[in-house]
Amino acid sequence: MVKGLKKIENPLKPDLLAVLEHLNSRKSLPEIETLNYERQSQGYIGEDKIRRLLLEHLDVKPLALFDFRFMANNDECQIDCLLLFQNECVLIEVKNYSGEYVYRDAEIFFNGSMKRLYSQPFPQVARAKVLLGDLFRLLGIRINISEKIVFINDKFYLYEVPGNLPVFYNATLDRFLRELNDKRCDLSDYHFKIAAKLKSVRLKNSVYERIPEYEYDTIQKGIPCVNCSNWMTKLTDKSRKHLVCASCDKLETIDDAILRMVREYNLLFKDRKITSAAIYDWTNSIISQKVIRNILIKHLNPVGTTRDRHYIILFLR
């Protein structure tokens, strides 16, 4: 049961990560795209952990905006989470690093080799706080900004960190929650107006992101398992309403599997029409075209005559 948070909007998985995730299950990605996928995936897992933590364990109810991306002074910035309290906006940066590291002059180095970490959270947060302040001034928002850095992975260790930094680890999440719960949270119309202003300038995707090139004919067809990404290959003997993964035995209803494939197909090939024949081919003919057509009619909006009918998606990813 949700205890706290008034969400400004439900977060979606970024398009780039979703595309890489789908492609990774259907083809071999080049090394640079594989590394990008792993980095994006680990970051999203960390953000999802903090999102769940706040939703389940925060007693007060601030306004929350996850994955807030914006432009300020012609400079793009992304913030994992903003919490809007009565007198303060808390900027939260989440890192899902694992391993042992050492802190030196606001930077992080690998313990032992002392090689500098490529992505530096402390300068990143300092920059984000400045740009967010610039955005607030531009929008006429007057509220204090504070920051917190959360290293969410329980296998992360950072040595020699000054005690005055707003840093939290997996083992100190209770203190993190206590500090948030101690903040005043009597929200007024002014706070909801702030939220509306932030929503109006929020960017869905980074202007610097580049979706990798791919072609329909080079991608393996079928229904990847939602659990392990191996292929759903057969109907179960128990029920013709389910598919089963040949690798992990995960069960999924045919309706859910087809709708999942429709969302995937629509994301990867935005210029192609959604038809029963297209989804039949995309799923490698595992489900009959008649069954697929009935599912599309049930859940999507049909357009056109019987011969050239296609479907419009009515739901979000």
N, C-alpha and C positions, 0 to 999 in steps of 0.2 A: 504493500500500500504506500502511495506517495505521501511523505510527511511534509515536505517543503518544496519550495521553488514555484514561482509563477513564470512558466516558460513563455518567452516572447514568441518562439516558434519551435517546432520540432526539428532537430538537426537531421540532415541527410548526409549520407556518405558522399564525399566529393566525387564529381564525375570522373576525374582522372583516376582516382583509386578504383572506382567501380569498373571502368574500362580495363585497366590493367589486371584487375582481379578476374574478369571474364576472359580476357585474352590468355592469361596465364594458365587457365584450366583447359584451353583449347589449342594452344600452340606453344612452341618453344620461343621464349622472349630473348632478344639479345641481352648480353650481360648488363649493359647500362640501364636497360629498361627493367631487368630483374632486380637490380640494386635499388632503383627508384621505387619499384613496387614494394619491396621489403621495407624500405624507409617509410613510405606512405602508410603501409599497413601497420607497422609498429606504432607510429604516431597516432593513428586512428584508434588502435586498441587502448592506448593510454588515455586518450580523450574520452573514450567510451567508459573506461573504469571510473574516471573522476565524475562523469555525468551520472552514473549509477550511484556512486557514493553520495553525491549531493541529493539526488532524488530520494534516496532511501533513508538517509541519516541526518539531514539538515532539518532542524525543528522550526526555524524562522522561515519566512517566505519572501525572499528577495526576488526581483525580476531577474531572469537569467537569459543570456544570449550565448549560445555555443558556436564555436567556429566563426567568429566575427571577422570578416575580411573587409577592408575599406581602403580608400585613398585619402591621403592628407599631404598637402604640399607636393603634389605629383609623385608621391612615394607610396607604394602599396605596403600594407601591413595586415598580418593575420594574428588574431588573439584567440586562444583556445576557449576561454570562458570569461564572460563579464557577469558579475553579480551586482545588481543595483539595490543598495540599501537606502535607508532614510537620508543619511548624511554622507554617503561614500559609495564610490564605484570601485569594486575590487577586480583587478585584472589578474587572472590566473593562467599561468603557463604550465603545461603538463609535459613531462618528459618520461619516456618509457625505456630509458637506457638500462643496460645491465652491465655488470662488471665493476672493477675497482678503479677509482679516479682520485686525483689530487687537485685541490683548489689553489690557484696562485694568481693574485692580483686580478680578481674578477674573471678569470678564465679557468677552464678545466683541462687537465692533462691526464693521459693514461698513466696509471700507477705502474712504476717499473721503468717503462721505456721513456716516460715523460713526453711522449708525442702529443702535440696539441690536438684536442678534439676539433673536428671540422666545424660542427655547428655549436656555437657558444650560447647557452641559455641566458647568462647574466647580461651581456651586452644586448642580446635580442630583446629581453624584457625592458631594459632601460630605453632602448629605441622605441619599443611599442608604447611605453608610457608617455614619451614625448609626443609621438604622433597622435596618440589618443587625446592628449591635452590640446593639441592643435585642432583636431577635429571638433572637440567640445567647444572651443572658442569660436570656430567657424559656424557652428550650429546654435550658438548662444546658450550652451549648456553650462550651468555653474554647479559643480559638485566636485568634491575632492576625489582624487584617484590614488589608490594604493595598489600594491602588487604582491603576489605570492607565487613562488615557484615550487611545484610539487613533482618530486621524483617518485613516481608511482610504483615502479618495479621493486619487488622485495629482494631482488638479487643485485641491487645497485648500492654501491658504497662510495661515499665522497669524503676524503680525509682533509683535515686542516681547514675547515670552513669556519670563518668568524661567527660567533654566536649571535651577532646582531642582524644577520641577514634573514629575510623572510623566506626561509627554505624549509621544506617539509619532506619527509621520507615515508615509505610505507609504514614504518614502525611508529611514526609520529602523526598519523592521520587523525587520531583522537584529539590531539591538541589543535590541529588544523580545523576540525569541526567545532571545537569549543570556541575558538577565536571568532569564527563566523557566527555561531549561535549567540555570542555576547553582543553582537552589533544590533543597534536599533533598526527596526524594520517596519515603521508605520508609514506606509506608502500612500501618496496622494495622487491627484490627477497630474501634478507636475512630473512625477516619476514615469507615469504612463505616456506622457507627452515626450519625455526623453527617449523612452523605448521606441515610440513611433518614429522619431527623428533618426534613430540609429538604424531601424529597419529600412528607412527610405534610402539610405546610402550604402547599405550592405551589398557587397559583391558576392555573387554565387560561386564564381570560379576565379582563379588567379589570371591576370592578363598575361603572365609569363609562362603559364602552363602550356605544354605542347602535347596534344594527344598523339601517340605513336601511329604511324601509318599501318594499315592492314587492309586486306581484301577478302571478300566473302568466300571466294573459292579456295583460299589458303587456310581457312579455319576449320578445324574438325567439328563435325556436326554430332549432335547427341544432347543428352540431358545430364550435366555434371551433378554429382551429389552435393547437396547444400552443406553436408557435414565434412566430407573429405575430398571433394572435387573429382573423385573417380566417377565412372559412368554408371548411370542407372540403366540396367540392361534388360530387365525382365519384369513382368507382372508377377505378383506373388500368387501362390496357389490358394491362399486364404481368401483373397478378395480381388476382384478385377477393378477395384476403385483405387488401388495403390500401386506405386512403383517401389522397387527395392534396389538398394545399391549392392552390387556384386562384391564390393570390397568390405564395407563396414556394416552392411545389413540395415542401414538407415531406411525407414519407410517414409514415403511422402504420398499424399493423395494426388491423383492425376490432375485434378483441378489446380491444386497449389503448384505442381510442377510446371504445368502449361502456362499459368499466369506468370510464374517466375521467368520462364523462357521468353514470354512476350515482353516483359520489362527489359530483359537482357537484349533481345533482338532490337527493340525500339531504341535503346541507348546506343548500341553499336552501329546501327544503320538507320539513322534518323530520316534519311531520304527515301527509304523503302516503305512501301505500304504493308500494313499488317493484314495478311490474308490467311485463310486456313491452309492453303497450299504452301505458303511461305513458312509458316510455323511447323507444318508437317515435314518439310525438308530440313529446317533448322534443328529439329529434334531427331533427325535421322530415322524417321518413319517408325518410331517406337510405338506411338499412339496413332490410331486410325484418324484419317482426315475428318471423318464424320464426327468422331468424339471431340476433336479439336474445334470443329465448327460450332458444335453445341456449347462448348465452354466459352468461346469467343462471343457468341450471341448472348449468353447469360451474363457475362461480366463486362463486356465492352459495348460501344455504341456502333452498330452497323451502319455503313454508308453505301449507297448505290444499289443497283439491281442485283439479282441473284448471280448473274454471269460475271459482273465486275465488282462484286461486293468486297469492301475492305472495312477495317474496324479502327475506331478512334479510342485511344486509351483514356479511361475515366479516373484512373488512380495514379498516385505518385509511386516512385521507386521506394 
